[in-house]
Amino acid sequence: MPGIARAQSATEPPSKPLAPDEHSVAAPVSIEVNAHPILSFDPSDRAHVRFGALQYRSGLVLTSSFPRFGGLSGLRLDAKGERFISFSDKGSWFTGRIVYQGSEMTGLADVEAAPMLGPDGKPITTRGWFDSESIALDGSLVYIGLERVNMVLRFDFSKGFTRALAEVVPMPVAVKKLPFNKGLEALIVVPKGLPLAGTLIALSERGLDRDGNLIAFLVGGPTPGQFSVRRTENFDISDATLLPSGELLVLERKFSLVEGLGVRIRRIPLQSLAPGALVDGPSIFTADLGSEIDNMEGIDAFVTPEGDTVLTLVSDDNFSLLQRTLLLQFTLVE
């Protein structure tokens, strides 16, 4: 179950280089990531900066000569919105720092890649554990959801940063019954001071209940159990984040050959989550291929010293030449 938040944040790298140990199969490797600015979220109108409840701040197209860079399925940032932990659906960590000029992102620095290590110190992919799709932080603890095997791993980054060994987190039996490749897609640990504190919230991509709504779970905490998120307009869940106000922002996407690609963010009150509940909330942002989007799979939030709530979105390029790795930031204006 989620533990008490550690003093050290998982996003803080070790103060000195990690020494090799008997459990390490590959040391983290520094990589270079190139960044090309996205000057306007609306390519047809640079003056268009307001999109629903969001205002565009900046964006980057990320590329790298490192062959395993890509497939990013989520990210978590530190309180300043600088240091990040990201990961690919192939079981690799990516950590580093976002570089800013004023309020605009200009690039990434200090980027490292490393394999996720299982309990035996070997890459989790050697066990057939892959399709890592969701992430949550609780102090130094990092939770990763594996969609193909419908399980959750926990890493204590205070014990070796990205060389920490995985522990398997006990999950409800119903998690294993989620459909193949449509399993856990979003994880959040609720911090102290908010309703459901200490709960691990786990949302499925397209595990459907008998009424066609999206299956989700409250694991641990004061009221564990299963609930549902209302599914509308054929959107599936791709990630979620929690605002300091106690509102859940759910990132969703859909794709069809007729309608193309669509992205949406819904706002759901945290206090509405309860065993047996069907929760819903209004859409605060929608976008399609008329805007600078791709397969958006990750979302996180931080608050600036000026009090602005900034949302950061990242896309999964599926290691395809036809897709892009995008890093986008918006200010939540209402």
C-alpha positions in Angstrom: 0.0 0.0 0.0 1.1 3.6 -0.5 3.4 4.7 2.4 4.0 8.0 4.1 5.7 10.4 1.8 9.5 10.3 2.2 11.6 13.5 2.9 13.5 13.0 -0.4 11.5 13.4 -3.6 12.0 10.8 -6.3 12.7 13.5 -8.8 15.9 14.5 -6.9 18.9 12.7 -8.5 21.7 11.4 -6.2 24.2 14.0 -5.0 27.1 11.9 -6.3 27.5 9.2 -9.0 26.1 5.8 -8.1 28.6 3.1 -7.4 28.1 -0.3 -9.2 26.5 -3.0 -7.1 25.8 -6.7 -7.5 22.2 -6.0 -8.5 23.1 -3.6 -11.3 23.0 -5.0 -14.8 23.5 -1.7 -16.7 24.5 1.7 -15.3 22.4 4.7 -16.3 23.7 6.3 -19.5 23.7 10.0 -20.3 21.9 10.8 -23.6 21.4 14.0 -25.6 17.9 15.1 -26.4 17.4 17.8 -29.0 14.5 20.2 -28.8 12.7 22.1 -31.5 10.3 24.8 -30.3 6.6 24.7 -31.1 5.8 28.4 -31.5 2.1 28.0 -31.6 -0.3 25.3 -30.5 -2.6 26.4 -33.4 -0.3 26.3 -36.5 -2.8 28.4 -38.5 -3.0 31.3 -35.9 -0.2 32.2 -33.6 -2.4 34.7 -31.9 -4.7 31.9 -30.8 -3.5 31.0 -27.3 -6.7 30.1 -25.4 -8.0 26.6 -25.6 -10.9 25.9 -23.3 -9.7 26.5 -19.8 -6.0 26.3 -20.8 -3.7 29.0 -22.2 -0.7 27.8 -24.3 2.7 28.6 -22.8 5.3 26.7 -24.9 6.1 23.4 -26.5 9.0 21.3 -27.8 9.4 18.5 -30.3 12.0 16.1 -28.8 14.4 13.9 -30.8 17.5 11.9 -29.9 20.1 9.8 -31.6 19.8 7.4 -28.7 17.9 4.5 -30.3 15.8 3.7 -27.2 14.5 7.2 -26.7 10.8 7.5 -27.4 7.6 5.7 -26.4 7.1 8.0 -23.5 4.0 7.0 -21.6 4.0 9.5 -18.7 6.0 11.9 -16.6 6.1 13.4 -13.1 7.8 16.7 -12.3 9.2 18.3 -9.1 7.5 21.2 -7.4 9.3 23.7 -9.6 8.4 22.0 -12.9 12.0 21.3 -13.7 13.3 17.9 -12.8 11.3 15.0 -14.3 10.9 11.3 -14.2 9.6 9.8 -17.4 9.6 6.3 -18.8 9.0 4.4 -22.0 6.5 1.6 -22.6 9.5 -0.6 -23.2 10.6 -0.5 -19.5 13.2 2.3 -19.6 13.6 5.2 -17.2 14.3 8.7 -18.6 15.2 11.4 -16.0 16.5 14.9 -16.4 15.7 18.6 -16.2 13.6 20.9 -18.3 15.4 24.1 -19.2 13.4 27.4 -19.3 14.0 30.9 -20.6 11.5 32.8 -18.6 8.3 30.8 -18.6 9.1 29.1 -21.9 10.7 25.6 -22.2 13.8 25.7 -24.4 15.2 22.2 -24.0 16.2 19.2 -21.8 19.4 18.8 -19.8 21.1 16.1 -17.7 19.0 13.4 -19.4 19.8 9.8 -18.4 18.3 6.5 -19.5 18.3 3.3 -17.5 16.4 0.0 -17.5 13.7 -0.6 -14.9 15.0 -3.4 -12.7 13.0 -6.2 -11.3 13.2 -7.7 -7.8 16.2 -9.9 -9.1 18.1 -6.9 -10.4 17.6 -7.8 -14.0 15.6 -5.6 -16.5 11.9 -6.2 -16.0 11.6 -7.1 -19.7 13.5 -10.3 -19.1 10.4 -11.5 -17.2 8.1 -10.5 -20.0 7.0 -7.5 -17.9 6.6 -4.5 -20.3 4.2 -2.0 -21.6 4.8 0.3 -18.7 2.0 2.9 -19.1 1.4 4.7 -15.8 3.3 6.5 -13.0 2.7 7.9 -9.5 5.0 9.4 -7.0 4.8 9.2 -3.2 7.9 10.9 -1.8 10.8 8.7 -2.9 8.5 5.9 -4.0 7.7 5.6 -7.7 4.8 3.4 -8.8 4.7 2.0 -12.3 1.7 0.3 -13.9 2.4 -2.5 -16.4 -0.5 -2.8 -18.9 0.3 -6.1 -20.6 0.5 -8.0 -17.4 -1.9 -5.8 -15.4 0.3 -5.3 -12.3 1.9 -2.4 -10.4 5.5 -2.1 -9.4 7.0 0.1 -6.7 10.5 1.5 -6.7 12.2 3.3 -3.8 14.4 5.9 -5.5 16.1 6.7 -2.2 17.8 3.3 -2.7 19.8 3.9 -5.9 17.6 6.3 -7.9 16.9 4.6 -11.3 18.8 1.5 -10.1 16.2 0.8 -7.4 14.7 -2.7 -7.5 11.0 -3.2 -8.1 8.6 -4.6 -5.6 5.2 -6.0 -6.7 2.3 -4.1 -5.2 -0.7 -6.1 -4.1 -3.7 -5.1 -6.2 -7.3 -6.1 -6.3 -8.0 -9.4 -8.1 -10.1 -7.5 -10.7 -7.0 -5.7 -12.0 -5.8 -9.0 -13.5 -9.1 -9.3 -15.3 -8.7 -6.1 -17.2 -8.6 -6.6 -21.0 -5.3 -7.2 -22.8 -3.5 -3.9 -23.7 -6.4 -1.8 -22.2 -5.3 -2.1 -18.5 -4.0 0.4 -16.0 -3.2 3.6 -17.7 -3.1 6.2 -14.9 -1.9 6.1 -11.3 -2.1 8.7 -8.5 -1.1 8.6 -4.8 -3.3 11.0 -2.8 -1.1 13.1 -0.5 -1.8 14.1 3.1 -4.4 16.9 3.6 -6.7 15.8 0.8 -9.7 13.4 0.8 -8.6 9.8 0.3 -5.1 10.6 1.6 -2.9 7.5 1.3 -4.9 6.0 -1.5 -3.5 4.7 -4.7 -5.9 5.6 -7.5 -5.7 3.3 -10.5 -7.6 4.1 -13.7 -7.9 1.7 -16.7 -7.6 2.7 -20.3 -10.6 0.8 -21.5 -11.6 -1.8 -19.0 -15.4 -1.5 -19.1 -18.0 -2.3 -16.5 -21.4 -3.8 -17.5 -22.7 -0.3 -18.4 -19.8 0.5 -20.7 -18.0 2.8 -18.3 -14.3 2.8 -17.4 -13.2 0.6 -14.5 -11.0 2.2 -11.8 -9.8 1.3 -8.3 -9.1 2.8 -4.9 -6.2 0.8 -3.4 -5.4 1.2 0.3 -6.4 4.4 2.0 -9.6 4.9 4.1 -12.1 3.5 1.5 -10.6 0.9 -0.8 -12.8 -0.5 -3.6 -13.8 -0.3 -7.2 -15.6 2.6 -9.0 -16.2 3.7 -12.6 -15.5 6.8 -14.7 -18.2 7.7 -17.1 -17.1 7.0 -20.7 -18.3 9.4 -23.4 -17.6 10.1 -27.0 -15.4 7.0 -27.3 -12.6 8.6 -25.3 -10.2 6.3 -23.4 -8.0 7.3 -20.4 -4.3 7.9 -21.0 -3.2 9.5 -17.7 -4.3 11.7 -14.8 -2.9 14.2 -12.3 -4.1 15.7 -9.1 -4.3 19.4 -8.5 -3.5 20.9 -5.0 -7.2 22.0 -4.9 -8.2 18.3 -4.8 -9.5 18.0 -8.3 -8.6 15.1 -10.6 -7.6 16.0 -14.1 -8.1 13.0 -16.5 -6.3 13.1 -19.8 -8.1 11.1 -22.5 -7.6 10.4 -26.2 -9.5 8.7 -29.1 -8.6 7.7 -32.6 -10.6 6.5 -35.6 -10.0 6.5 -39.3 -13.0 8.7 -39.7 -12.5 11.3 -37.0 -8.8 11.1 -36.6 -7.0 11.8 -33.3 -8.6 13.6 -30.4 -7.4 14.7 -27.0 -9.5 15.8 -24.0 -9.0 16.8 -20.3 -11.8 16.3 -17.8 -11.9 17.7 -14.3 -13.4 15.4 -11.6 -13.8 16.3 -7.9 -11.6 14.0 -5.8 -14.3 13.7 -3.1 -16.7 12.1 -5.6 -14.5 9.0 -5.8 -15.9 6.2 -3.7 -16.4 2.4 -3.9 -19.3 1.8 -6.3 -19.5 5.4 -7.5 -19.9 6.5 -11.1 -17.9 9.7 -11.4 -17.9 12.3 -14.2 -16.8 15.8 -14.8 -16.8 18.6 -17.4 -14.3 18.8 -20.2 -11.9 21.7 -19.8 -9.8 21.1 -23.0 -10.2 19.4 -26.3 -7.9 19.3 -29.3 -7.6 17.4 -32.6 -5.0 17.2 -35.4 -5.7 20.9 -36.3 -3.5 21.6 -33.3 0.0 20.5 -32.3 -0.9 17.2 -30.7 0.2 13.6 -31.1 -0.5 10.5 -29.1 -0.7 12.4 -25.8 -0.1 9.9 -22.9 1.2 11.9 -19.9 0.0 14.8 -17.8 1.3 16.5 -14.6 0.8 19.8 -12.8 2.9 22.2 -10.8 2.3 25.7 -9.4 4.7 28.5 -10.2 5.9 31.1 -7.6 3.4 33.5 -9.2 0.6 31.1 -8.4 -0.1 29.8 -11.9 -1.1 26.2 -12.3 0.9 24.8 -15.2 0.0 21.5 -16.9 2.7 19.6 -18.8 1.7 17.0 -21.4 3.9 14.5 -23.2 3.2 12.2 -26.2 4.2 8.6 -27.0 5.6 8.4 -30.5 5.4 4.6 -30.5 8.9 4.6 -31.9 7.3 5.5 -35.3 8.8 7.8 -37.9 5.2 9.0 -38.5 4.8 10.3 -34.9 6.5 12.8 -32.7 7.5 13.1 -29.0 5.9 16.4 -27.9 6.3 18.2 -24.6 3.6 20.8 -24.2 2.8 23.3 -21.3 -0.4 25.2 -20.6 -1.6 27.5 -17.9 -4.9 26.5 -16.3 -6.8 29.8 -16.4 -10.1 28.8 -14.9 
